[in-house]
Amino acid sequence: MTKVDKLGRKIPEFDRSAANKKGAATRKEIYGTDTHSRAGSVGGRVRTRGYFGKLKDDGQTEELKKLSQKGLEVRRSHTNQGDE
C-alpha cells in the first residue's frame, strides 16, 4: 500500500537502518573512528581531586581536620534529632 499525504503526493519509504548506517559513516568520516575514546581521555586528563584533595596536596591538614570535625558534628546532630 502506497502512503500519500493530504495533497495526494506519494510519501517515500524510509529505511531507518540504512539512515543510521549512513549517519555512522558520516560521523566516522568527519570525526574519525576513535572519537569516543579521545573525548574520554580529555575528560580523564582534566579531572581534578576537588577541594579536599587540593587541601591535602597543599599540606593544609589542620583545615581538613576542622572541616571533618564540622561534618561529623552536623551528621551526629541530624541522626540524633530522630531519637527525641
Secondary structure as UniProt FT lines:
FT   TURN            6..7
FT   HELIX           16..31
FT   TURN            33..34
FT   HELIX           35..46
FT   HELIX           50..58
FT   HELIX           61..81
FT   TURN            82..83
//
